[in-house]
Amino acid sequence: MKNKHFWDNFINAARGILTAIKNERHMKLHIFATVIVISLSIYYRISRLELIAIIITISTVITAEMINTAVEAVVDLATQDYNEKAKLAKDVAAGAVLVAALFSVAIGFFVFYDRIKADVIKLIELI
């Protein structure tokens, strides 16, 4: 069914995002991680370039997770029986999320490691 208005498309897309957050355990984890990373970004006043890298990695992970969710739903709709190609589709989609998540952790490490390390050292010196 085709939407009549631009806003219908926008509302449906927003509904899709909210449904993924509500129903997918990993999306909740990604949103939680996003809140932590954005909070650290504000706390440490990271540079614009670092913030761009963080935003790109966050959006990549969340987008990959949503695509994975869509692939799983379509595969489940197509077949209820075990199928090697269905398994492959699901595994590859999940692998894409893993790759995005691992790269985001690496970028987070490069952005935050020295800052957090310095704070931990300061904290230890206070004790």
C-alpha positions as CSV (number, residue, x, y, z in Angstrom):
1,M,0.0,0.0,0.0
2,K,1.4,3.3,-1.1
3,N,1.4,6.3,1.3
4,K,-0.3,9.4,0.1
5,H,1.8,12.0,1.8
6,F,5.4,12.6,2.7
7,W,4.4,12.7,6.4
8,D,2.9,9.2,6.2
9,N,6.3,7.9,5.1
10,F,8.0,9.8,7.9
11,I,5.6,8.5,10.5
12,N,6.0,4.9,9.2
13,A,9.7,5.2,9.4
14,A,9.6,6.6,13.0
15,R,7.2,3.8,13.9
16,G,9.8,1.3,12.5
17,I,12.5,2.8,14.6
18,L,10.4,2.8,17.8
19,T,9.3,-0.8,17.1
20,A,12.9,-1.9,16.7
21,I,13.8,-0.2,20.0
22,K,10.8,-1.7,21.8
23,N,11.1,-5.2,20.5
24,E,14.7,-5.9,19.8
25,R,17.0,-6.6,22.8
26,H,20.1,-5.6,21.0
27,M,18.6,-2.3,19.9
28,K,18.1,-1.5,23.6
29,L,21.7,-2.3,24.2
30,H,22.8,-0.1,21.3
31,I,20.6,2.8,22.6
32,F,22.1,2.4,26.1
33,A,25.6,2.4,24.7
34,T,24.7,5.5,22.6
35,V,23.6,7.4,25.8
36,I,26.8,6.5,27.5
37,V,29.0,7.5,24.6
38,I,27.2,10.8,24.0
39,S,27.5,11.5,27.7
40,L,31.2,10.8,27.6
41,S,31.6,13.0,24.5
42,I,30.0,15.9,26.3
43,Y,31.9,15.3,29.5
44,Y,35.3,15.2,27.7
45,R,34.4,17.9,25.2
46,I,35.7,15.9,22.3
47,S,36.6,17.6,19.1
48,R,34.2,18.1,16.2
49,L,36.1,15.5,14.1
50,E,35.9,13.0,17.0
51,L,32.2,13.7,17.4
52,I,31.7,13.1,13.7
53,A,33.4,9.8,14.0
54,I,31.3,8.9,17.0
55,I,28.0,9.9,15.3
56,I,28.9,8.0,12.2
57,T,29.7,4.8,14.1
58,I,26.6,5.0,16.3
59,S,24.4,5.5,13.2
60,T,26.2,2.7,11.4
61,V,25.6,0.2,14.3
62,I,22.0,1.2,14.7
63,T,21.3,1.1,11.0
64,A,23.0,-2.3,10.7
65,E,20.9,-3.6,13.6
66,M,17.7,-2.4,12.0
67,I,18.6,-4.0,8.6
68,N,19.4,-7.2,10.5
69,T,15.9,-7.1,12.1
70,A,14.3,-6.5,8.8
71,V,16.2,-9.4,7.2
72,E,15.2,-11.7,10.0
73,A,11.6,-10.7,9.7
74,V,11.5,-11.3,5.9
75,V,13.3,-14.6,6.2
76,D,10.9,-15.7,8.9
77,L,8.0,-14.7,6.7
78,A,9.4,-16.6,3.7
79,T,9.9,-19.9,5.5
80,Q,9.1,-21.5,8.8
81,D,11.2,-24.6,7.9
82,Y,14.9,-24.9,8.3
83,N,16.6,-23.6,5.2
84,E,20.3,-23.3,4.6
85,K,19.9,-20.1,2.6
86,A,17.6,-18.6,5.2
87,K,20.3,-19.4,7.8
88,L,23.0,-17.8,5.6
89,A,20.9,-14.6,5.2
90,K,20.4,-14.3,8.9
91,D,24.0,-15.1,9.8
92,V,25.4,-12.6,7.3
93,A,23.0,-9.8,8.5
94,A,24.0,-10.5,12.1
95,G,27.7,-10.6,11.1
96,A,27.2,-7.1,9.6
97,V,26.0,-5.8,12.9
98,L,29.0,-7.5,14.7
99,V,31.5,-5.9,12.3
100,A,29.9,-2.4,12.8
101,A,29.9,-2.9,16.5
102,L,33.5,-4.0,16.6
103,F,34.6,-1.0,14.6
104,S,32.6,1.3,16.8
105,V,34.4,-0.1,19.8
106,A,37.7,0.5,18.1
107,I,36.8,4.1,17.3
108,G,35.5,4.6,20.9
109,F,38.8,3.3,22.2
110,F,40.8,5.8,20.1
111,V,38.6,8.7,21.1
112,F,38.2,8.0,24.9
113,Y,41.1,5.8,26.1
114,D,43.6,8.5,26.9
115,R,41.0,10.7,28.5
116,I,39.6,7.9,30.7
117,K,43.1,6.7,31.6
118,A,44.0,10.2,32.8
119,D,40.9,10.4,34.9
120,V,41.5,7.0,36.4
121,I,45.1,7.9,37.3
122,K,43.9,11.2,38.9
123,L,41.3,9.1,40.9
124,I,44.0,6.6,42.1
125,E,46.2,9.5,43.2
126,L,43.4,10.9,45.3
127,I,43.0,7.6,47.1
